[in-house]
């Protein structure tokens, strides 16, 4: 019993020490500011999502949801289309804000 307790205590001590060292040694996060080789792909995808392609996909999702909602006599598919359209509009901005935040 005593050996098990000593092993558990040693493990907890090592884990705590490792967590403290990793916390103190952590640098700032640069996930959204480095990697210029992906800048072209990022710009292209962002332009697609926020441009006419993204708006067309959002409108098509709403129309498809409305059509399915009429066929099923339920407003839920149309609401799903509206939610998808809102995601197409706001998610690129949210992701960009998260990735370029300075920690």
Rosetta blueprint (number, residue, H / E / L):
1 X L
2 X H
3 X H
4 X H
5 X H
6 X H
7 X H
8 X H
9 X H
10 X H
11 X H
12 X H
13 X H
14 X H
15 X H
16 X H
17 X H
18 X H
19 X H
20 X H
21 X H
22 X H
23 X H
24 X H
25 X H
26 X L
27 X L
28 X L
29 X L
30 X L
31 X L
32 X L
33 X L
34 X L
35 X L
36 X H
37 X H
38 X H
39 X H
40 X H
41 X H
42 X H
43 X H
44 X H
45 X H
46 X H
47 X H
48 X H
49 X H
50 X H
51 X L
52 X H
53 X H
54 X H
55 X H
56 X H
57 X H
58 X H
59 X H
60 X H
61 X H
62 X H
63 X H
64 X H
65 X H
66 X H
67 X H
68 X H
69 X H
70 X H
71 X H
72 X H
73 X L
74 X L
75 X L
76 X H
77 X H
78 X H
79 X H
80 X H
81 X H
82 X H
83 X H
84 X H
85 X H
86 X H
87 X H
88 X H
89 X H
90 X H
91 X H
92 X H
93 X H
94 X H
95 X H
96 X H
97 X H
98 X H
99 X H
100 X L
101 X L
102 X L
103 X L
